[in-house]
Amino acid sequence: MRSIVLKDLRFGSYLKLMCLNGLALGIVFGVLMLLLSLTGYDATTRIGSTRVQGLSAGLISLVVFPLSSVVSAFFFSLLSYLPFKLLMNGFKGIEIEGQVERAA
């Protein structure tokens, strides 16, 4: 593991990071909804005016939650990029750890 100080992040990279986080969160909630529907919880999913219940709702949630989370993360990143940049300048960067490789 290597530690680096991130001083600037371009908008495209910020957008990718936020959408990936949204996808991960959507997958977690989709799996949680599926597990709840498998245990007998009265799961309900609405898509427009269509209402689905039970196991079908849990299965649909595996697709709907990740998609809606990515769309929400996309719009959230449009609103939050400027405050993020200002905070990054105020903190003089943030130290992060991970495996780092140079792009080709």
Secondary structure, 3 states (H helix, E strand, C coil): CEEEEECCCCHHHHHHHHHHHHHHHHHHHHHHHHHHHHCCCCCEEEECCEEEECHHHHHHHHHHHHHHHHHHHHHHHHHHHHHHHHHHHHHCCEEEEECCCCCC
